[in-house]
């Protein structure tokens, strides 16, 4: 988890050298976990790459197919709808919030909860002077 935050920090700092190093550290974790899984007979790095490839193509029909979108907001909306369809196909009837990682830092956790419920129309009103 720490490696992810270091990548984000290097992005915020716009430090390409630091980003290159931190991405390498993150990639090391990915490669090691894939190797452990392969040795356990579960999956290998090729399976990981294949799955992300399929996911990107499926969730971005405006790029890889003929779907048209008007703006980034519609892209995000479509992404969420397609993601939900994937869950439904798998028989996953968990709540909208069930897949929020429990070990996120508190502020990130609360932001993720708010983002998800806003997708279905529940959003807090803005209080004057709180922008």
Secondary structure, DSSP 8 states (H G I E B T S, - for coil): -HHHHHHHHHHHTT-HHHHHHHHHHHHHHHHHHHHHHHHTTS--HHHHHHHHHHHHHHH-HHHHSS---SSHHHHHHHHHHHHHHHHHHTT----TTTTS-TTS-HHHHHHHHHHHHHHTT------TT--
